[in-house]
Amino acid sequence: MDSEWTRFKTSLAKQSPWIEAFVPDLNRRIQAAIVAESSSGSYEPLMIETLMRDLASVLDRSLSLRREARDLEIQAVKAAADYQLFCETFPLDLELELNRLEIERHKIDEEQAKAASAAFDASTDKDPLARGFSITSAGSGQSSANAVKTAERSRELIVKKYDALRRYQEQYHHRHKAEGGSHNFQQRSNNVLRLLGQDLAEARAKASAAFLGIKTLFGKEFALPSEASTDYLTDMVLVVRDAARFLEQEAQSEEAFDLTFPLVQPWLAHTGNAKALAENKALIAALKDPRRPVEFDPSPIFEKFARVRITRVGASIGLLLDIGVNAVTGLPYDPGRSAKLGAYRLKIELHLPKQQLETQTSRILTLGNVGILGTSSPLNVVDGLQVHNTSPKGLWRLYFHPFSVYSTIAQEPVEPSNQAELVSDVKIHVRAIGRRT
């Protein structure tokens, strides 16, 4: 802290008591504002990208607010210093200007000229030259008398001018205490610091969540600046910039890809033969009883990735051909009904695997518009808070809603005895980001 600057601001408080709000160092006032505005918000740590974008915006706004707070302090101190300078120099300037009128000298000159004229008049009958000096002295006396009158009038005008100047300064100075006024620097500064305190409390909460997410996904730790820091905002900006650069560097070694994998259809390469993630009987049991899940673990799919996370999940229904017998249920197909399968929609509930970092965010996804796998994108996908940056490795659980949505008003259970040809498999669609081993 600049002690000389602090002493100078303190010295201004005698004439401008409102300047006391600006006496403490600005960084200390920012610290107090942070303490007064604690953030009660909690944020999902795995929403790293969103949190970092928000942090950039919040900190940019905070830097602008700090700049405004500094400008207000400069304006406030200058206003108080100018007023104190006025108070100190006002009587001096008035006295100097009145002294320049030299009223007393003009009065003395008038008296002396009158006396000289009278003396010369007394001797005119004896000395003709004295008559001329008498006239000259009389003229000089009259000139001095006129100068006295002019100076006295000037004194009146000068006093009026300085009275007007004093009233103007006092009235203008009073505006610095007017509630809600633009010249009330103390109130404006308090409002700016309150906004700054709120933004920095928000920044701290979001940075804390983002840094926890970075540590969970990347194993890199970033420490929040101490609240006792003498320049908290600058320290926060620096550590967030470090974290942003780290994420940029990590992104260069990652790849993003879309992937579709089936549950019942043999698909995983396994000693020359394909292997399924889930058994047929598990799918049938789940279709018959909505309380029973289909459990599967797709970890083998991502075994070549040292680090992988998903940002989007979708689902669609697998469909067999319209001939022969359903290999899942053993029931015959109905070609007429199978042709209408595009009108069916299912509701599926997906429970994502347990995450390394457990938060209050639900990892249960509702996909309420699941249709047939086709050439187009999945009909139903979920992204955002529940999915973003979660690990796909671990045990998933899938539950069926007992009824489907169909183009008619008929009740359409999903159990195999009614719709054997409809649900023969479920295809899971993910968007993933990973770094290979």
PEMO-V183160 format. One line per field, one symbol per residue. phi: phi as a letter, one per 20 degrees, with the letter a starting at -180 (. if undefined). A space follows every 10 residues. Layout:
phi=???
This chain:
phi=.effffffff feffecgffg feffggffff gfffffdfee fccfffefff fffffgffff ffffffffff ffffffffff ffffffffeg ffffffffff flffffffff ffffffffff ffdffdcgff ffffffffff ffffffffff ffffffffff ffffffffff ffffffdffm ffeeffffff ffffffffff ffffffffff ffffffedmd dceffffegf bfffffffff ffffffffff ffddcdbdbd ceeeffbffb lndecefceg ffffffffcf edeedbcegg fdfedfbbbd cbcbbbeece fecmdffedm efedgffffd ffeecddcdd dfffegdecf ffddddddce cffceefgfc cccngfdgme eeepeeccde ffcdecfeef fcfefgfecg eeddacdddc dccbcff
